[in-house]
Amino acid sequence: MTPAAPSEDSALEKETASENVDVSASANPDDEAITQASSDPATGNSPPSDSAGLKGWWKVFASTYVTIFLAEIGDKTQVTTLLMSAESHKPWMVFAGAGTALVCTSLLGVLLGRWLATRLKPRTLELGAGVTLLIITIGLGWDIFQGF
């Protein structure tokens, strides 16, 4: 066999390139729409990988755990469970009852928060929570000063 002339090489390369199948292309137009919708049009970046989603999940879980754990230490629920455990001499039953109650109240909070998030902007929720806590603080402070 004799080597091909340069013009034949470029024609062969074009033919080979046209025969290569683009694996990213899809015959389904919905797949293309999903791909376009899931990438950032401003930067062209694709969405984070599963490992980034897992990191985000752990971040939310850890921050929620730490926040609730620190908020619950020494509060009236903990003092109440301490007293109920000492009084009943059945600490595991008190633990089960208190744990179940905490799970149920947390579920109510999550469901209410999810429902509110569909109807209000995050800034409005933050402002409402801040005003509510401020009113509670003023009310508790007022009760303390009335006692003097």
ABEGO torsion letter per residue (X at the ends): XBBBBAAAAAAAAAAAAAABBBAABBABAAAAAAAAAABBAAAGBBBBBAAAAAAAAAAAAAAAAAAAAAAABGBAAAAAAAAAAAAAGBAAAAAAAAAAAAAAAAAAAAAAAAAAAAABBAAAAAAAAAAAAAAAAAAAAAAAAAAX
